[in-house]
Amino acid sequence: MIRVFFMLIMLFGPSVLYGGEIRGTITEGGKSIGAGAAIEVRCGEKSYSTTTDRYGAYRLFVPEKGKCQFTLTHRNQTPTREVISFEDSTRYDMTLEQEGGQYVLRRK
């Protein structure tokens, strides 16, 4: 019984020690920004990327924990904001707003 317990810890334990999933949606004016917007999350020297689906939703796995930089590429602009990666899944629903002709990402 103890051997089985230690084998399970060896198999699944490392995934608990690292960061988790960052997911959410991005809207503009109350509507989805649509598919194909590029997203990059940079944590230190490592970066992870994905694109939005037709609902403006995104999902990516970030192994590192801590503060990261979230960058969205949309309509030739790249607004950024800080996000935090935790052990578990973290949801960041954001709105895209214009200030002085520049896009700004805000958390809902």
ZIBEL-V112275 format. One record per residue. N is the residue number from 0. RES is the residue in one small letter. SS is DSSP state (2 for helix, 1 for strand, 0 for the rest). OMEGA is omega in whole degrees, -180 to 180 (NA if undefined). D_FIRST is the distance of its C-alpha to the first C-alpha in whole Angstrom. Layout:
# ZIBEL-V112275
[[N & RES & SS & OMEGA & D_FIRST] [N & RES & SS & OMEGA & D_FIRST]]
This chain:
# ZIBEL-V112275
[[0 & m & 0 & 180 & 0] [1 & i & 2 & 178 & 4] [2 & r & 2 & 179 & 5] [3 & v & 2 & 179 & 5] [4 & f & 2 & -180 & 6] [5 & f & 2 & 177 & 9] [6 & m & 2 & 177 & 10] [7 & l & 2 & 177 & 11] [8 & i & 2 & -180 & 13] [9 & m & 2 & -178 & 14] [10 & l & 2 & -172 & 16] [11 & f & 2 & -178 & 17] [12 & g & 2 & -178 & 17] [13 & p & 2 & -179 & 21] [14 & s & 2 & 178 & 22] [15 & v & 2 & -176 & 22] [16 & l & 2 & -176 & 24] [17 & y & 0 & 180 & 27] [18 & g & 0 & -176 & 29] [19 & g & 0 & -175 & 29] [20 & e & 1 & 170 & 32] [21 & i & 1 & -177 & 35] [22 & r & 1 & 177 & 37] [23 & g & 1 & 177 & 40] [24 & t & 1 & 177 & 44] [25 & i & 1 & 180 & 47] [26 & t & 1 & 175 & 50] [27 & e & 1 & -179 & 54] [28 & g & 0 & 179 & 56] [29 & g & 0 & -179 & 54] [30 & k & 1 & 177 & 53] [31 & s & 1 & 174 & 51] [32 & i & 0 & 176 & 52] [33 & g & 0 & -175 & 51] [34 & a & 0 & 170 & 49] [35 & g & 0 & 176 & 49] [36 & a & 0 & -177 & 49] [37 & a & 1 & 178 & 47] [38 & i & 1 & 175 & 45] [39 & e & 1 & 174 & 44] [40 & v & 1 & -179 & 41] [41 & r & 1 & 177 & 42] [42 & c & 1 & -176 & 39] [43 & g & 0 & -179 & 41] [44 & e & 0 & -176 & 41] [45 & k & 1 & 177 & 39] [46 & s & 1 & -178 & 40] [47 & y & 1 & -176 & 39] [48 & s & 1 & 177 & 41] [49 & t & 1 & 174 & 42] [50 & t & 1 & 178 & 44] [51 & t & 0 & 174 & 45] [52 & d & 0 & -175 & 45] [53 & r & 0 & 178 & 48] [54 & y & 0 & -177 & 47] [55 & g & 0 & -179 & 47] [56 & a & 1 & 177 & 43] [57 & y & 1 & -180 & 41] [58 & r & 1 & 174 & 37] [59 & l & 1 & 180 & 36] [60 & f & 1 & 180 & 33] [61 & v & 0 & -176 & 33] [62 & p & 0 & -178 & 31] [63 & e & 0 & 173 & 32] [64 & k & 0 & 175 & 32] [65 & g & 1 & -177 & 36] [66 & k & 1 & 179 & 39] [67 & c & 1 & 178 & 40] [68 & q & 1 & 180 & 44] [69 & f & 1 & 180 & 44] [70 & t & 1 & 177 & 47] [71 & l & 1 & 173 & 49] [72 & t & 1 & -175 & 51] [73 & h & 1 & 180 & 54] [74 & r & 0 & 177 & 57] [75 & n & 0 & 174 & 58] [76 & q & 1 & -178 & 56] [77 & t & 0 & 176 & 53] [78 & p & 0 & -179 & 52] [79 & t & 1 & 173 & 49] [80 & r & 1 & 178 & 47] [81 & e & 1 & 172 & 44] [82 & v & 1 & 179 & 41] [83 & i & 1 & 178 & 38] [84 & s & 1 & 180 & 34] [85 & f & 0 & 176 & 31] [86 & e & 0 & -176 & 28] [87 & d & 0 & 178 & 28] [88 & s & 0 & 179 & 31] [89 & t & 1 & -179 & 34] [90 & r & 1 & 175 & 37] [91 & y & 0 & 172 & 41] [92 & d & 0 & -174 & 43] [93 & m & 1 & 173 & 47] [94 & t & 1 & 179 & 50] [95 & l & 1 & -177 & 53] [96 & e & 1 & 177 & 56] [97 & q & 1 & 175 & 59] [98 & e & 1 & 179 & 61] [99 & g & 0 & 179 & 64] [100 & g & 0 & -180 & 63] [101 & q & 1 & 177 & 60] [102 & y & 1 & 177 & 57] [103 & v & 1 & 176 & 54] [104 & l & 1 & 177 & 51] [105 & r & 1 & 177 & 50] [106 & r & 1 & 178 & 47] [107 & k & 0 & NA & 47]]
